[in-house]
């Protein structure tokens, strides 16, 4: 391969042209590309550098001896189906370990959720109790205010009645009796 275009390399690797351009922007100074009009050509060294970067970054692409590119996910699926290979048993062990870890994490999250629910219930109960106490205190205060108003009204009526009685008594008394208060 003498020169290869971005599109050809992108199709070969199964990535977008923009991804290839990003890798071209990050080329080391020893590697360079040539431009002819709007087309960018890469030599074999640049193409192999980008292949290695795409293989490392994506983790999904590998190349075999013939230069054909295969998808690693498909390879993993095919090895899982074939239970006779040692690779599938290793993958199963790893997957089982990860599942155990995830199960532990889920159970811890469930415990945390239960704890939070209990705390929320307790908070709601405390709020309800404090609201009831506030209502009782308000009721007590309003009752005391009503009693005070009734007492003050009674005192006014009694004082007014006493005042009228004393005025009537003073009117019946004579002039000298009122002056000397006998």
C-alpha positions as CSV (number, residue, x, y, z in Angstrom):
1,X,0.0,0.0,0.0
2,X,1.6,3.2,-1.1
3,X,-0.9,5.8,-0.3
4,X,-4.4,5.5,1.3
5,X,-7.2,8.0,1.7
6,X,-9.0,8.9,5.0
7,X,-12.2,7.3,3.7
8,X,-10.6,4.1,2.7
9,X,-8.9,3.7,6.1
10,X,-12.1,4.7,7.9
11,X,-14.1,2.1,6.0
12,X,-11.4,-0.5,6.7
13,X,-11.4,0.2,10.5
14,X,-15.1,0.7,10.8
15,X,-14.9,4.2,12.2
16,X,-15.9,7.7,10.9
17,X,-13.7,9.9,8.8
18,X,-13.7,12.5,11.6
19,X,-12.1,9.9,13.9
20,X,-9.3,9.3,11.4
21,X,-8.9,13.1,11.1
22,X,-8.5,13.4,14.9
23,X,-5.8,10.8,14.9
24,X,-4.1,12.6,12.0
25,X,-4.1,15.8,14.0
26,X,-2.2,14.0,16.8
27,X,0.5,12.5,14.6
28,X,4.0,12.6,15.9
29,X,6.3,15.0,14.0
30,X,8.1,12.2,12.3
31,X,4.9,11.2,10.4
32,X,3.1,13.3,7.9
33,X,0.3,13.2,5.3
34,X,0.1,14.7,1.8
35,X,-2.7,16.7,0.5
36,X,-3.8,16.9,-3.1
37,X,-6.7,19.3,-3.4
38,X,-9.3,18.2,-0.8
39,X,-8.0,14.7,-0.5
40,X,-5.6,13.6,2.2
41,X,-3.3,10.7,1.4
42,X,-1.4,8.7,4.1
43,X,1.6,6.5,3.6
44,X,1.9,3.0,5.1
45,X,3.6,4.2,8.2
46,X,0.8,6.8,9.0
47,X,-1.9,4.2,8.2
48,X,-0.3,1.6,10.5
49,X,0.1,4.2,13.3
50,X,-3.6,5.2,13.0
51,X,-4.6,1.5,13.0
52,X,-2.7,0.9,16.2
53,X,-4.3,4.0,17.8
54,X,-7.8,3.0,16.7
55,X,-7.2,-0.5,18.0
56,X,-6.1,0.8,21.4
57,X,-8.6,3.6,21.8
58,X,-11.8,1.8,20.7
59,X,-10.8,-1.6,22.0
60,X,-13.2,-3.1,19.5
61,X,-11.0,-3.5,16.4
62,X,-8.1,-5.9,15.8
63,X,-6.4,-7.0,12.7
64,X,-5.4,-10.5,11.8
65,X,-2.4,-11.8,9.7
66,X,-4.1,-11.3,6.3
67,X,-4.9,-7.7,7.0
68,X,-8.6,-8.2,7.4
69,X,-10.3,-6.4,10.3
70,X,-12.6,-8.3,12.6
71,X,-14.8,-6.9,15.3
72,X,-13.6,-8.1,18.7
73,X,-17.2,-8.2,20.1
74,X,-18.1,-10.8,17.4
75,X,-15.0,-12.7,18.3
76,X,-15.9,-12.8,22.0
77,X,-19.5,-13.9,21.1
78,X,-18.2,-16.7,19.0
79,X,-15.8,-17.9,21.7
80,X,-18.5,-17.8,24.3
81,X,-20.6,-20.0,22.1
82,X,-17.7,-22.4,21.6
83,X,-17.4,-23.8,25.2
84,X,-14.4,-26.0,24.4
85,X,-11.9,-23.1,24.2
86,X,-10.0,-22.1,27.3
87,X,-10.6,-18.4,26.4
88,X,-14.4,-18.8,27.0
89,X,-13.9,-20.3,30.4
90,X,-11.7,-17.4,31.4
91,X,-14.2,-14.9,30.0
92,X,-17.0,-16.7,31.9
93,X,-15.0,-16.5,35.2
94,X,-14.4,-12.8,34.6
95,X,-18.1,-12.2,33.8
96,X,-19.2,-14.3,36.9
97,X,-16.8,-12.3,39.1
98,X,-18.2,-9.0,37.7
99,X,-21.7,-10.3,38.2
100,X,-21.0,-11.1,41.9
101,X,-19.5,-7.7,42.4
102,X,-22.6,-6.1,40.8
103,X,-24.9,-8.2,42.9
104,X,-23.0,-7.1,46.1
105,X,-23.3,-3.5,45.0
106,X,-27.0,-3.9,44.3
107,X,-27.7,-5.4,47.7
108,X,-25.8,-2.6,49.3
109,X,-27.8,-0.1,47.4
110,X,-31.0,-1.9,48.5
111,X,-29.9,-1.6,52.1
112,X,-29.2,2.1,51.7
113,X,-32.6,2.6,50.1
114,X,-34.3,0.8,53.0
115,X,-32.3,2.9,55.5
116,X,-33.2,6.1,53.8
117,X,-36.9,5.0,53.7
118,X,-36.8,4.3,57.5
119,X,-35.2,7.7,58.1
120,X,-37.8,9.4,55.9
121,X,-40.6,7.7,57.8
122,X,-39.1,8.7,61.1
123,X,-38.8,12.3,59.9
124,X,-42.4,12.4,58.8
125,X,-43.6,11.0,62.2
126,X,-41.6,13.6,64.0
127,X,-43.0,16.3,61.8
128,X,-46.5,15.1,62.4
129,X,-46.0,15.0,66.2
130,X,-44.5,18.5,66.2
131,X,-47.5,19.8,64.1
132,X,-49.9,18.2,66.6
133,X,-48.1,19.8,69.5
134,X,-48.2,23.2,67.8
135,X,-52.0,22.8,67.2
136,X,-52.5,21.8,70.8
137,X,-50.6,24.8,72.0
138,X,-52.5,27.1,69.7
139,X,-55.8,25.7,70.9
140,X,-54.7,26.2,74.5
141,X,-53.6,29.8,73.8
142,X,-56.9,30.6,72.0
143,X,-58.9,29.0,74.9
144,X,-56.9,31.1,77.4
145,X,-57.5,34.2,75.4
146,X,-61.2,33.6,75.3
147,X,-61.3,33.0,79.0
148,X,-59.3,36.2,79.6
149,X,-61.8,38.1,77.4
150,X,-64.8,36.7,79.2
151,X,-63.3,37.6,82.6
152,X,-62.5,41.1,81.5
153,X,-66.0,41.5,80.1
154,X,-67.5,40.3,83.4
155,X,-65.3,42.7,85.3
156,X,-66.4,45.6,83.1
157,X,-70.1,44.6,83.6
158,X,-69.6,44.3,87.3
159,X,-67.7,47.6,87.5
160,X,-70.3,49.3,85.5
161,X,-73.1,47.9,87.6
162,X,-71.3,48.9,90.8
163,X,-70.8,52.4,89.4
164,X,-74.5,52.7,88.6
165,X,-75.5,51.5,92.1
166,X,-73.2,54.0,93.8
167,X,-74.5,56.8,91.6
168,X,-78.1,56.0,92.4
169,X,-77.2,55.8,96.1
170,X,-75.4,59.2,95.9
171,X,-78.4,60.8,94.2
172,X,-80.8,59.7,97.0
173,X,-78.6,61.1,99.7
174,X,-78.8,64.7,100.5
175,X,-76.4,67.5,99.7
176,X,-74.6,67.4,103.0
177,X,-74.5,63.6,103.2
178,X,-72.8,63.5,99.8
179,X,-70.3,66.1,100.9
180,X,-69.5,64.4,104.2
181,X,-70.0,60.9,102.9
182,X,-72.2,59.6,105.6
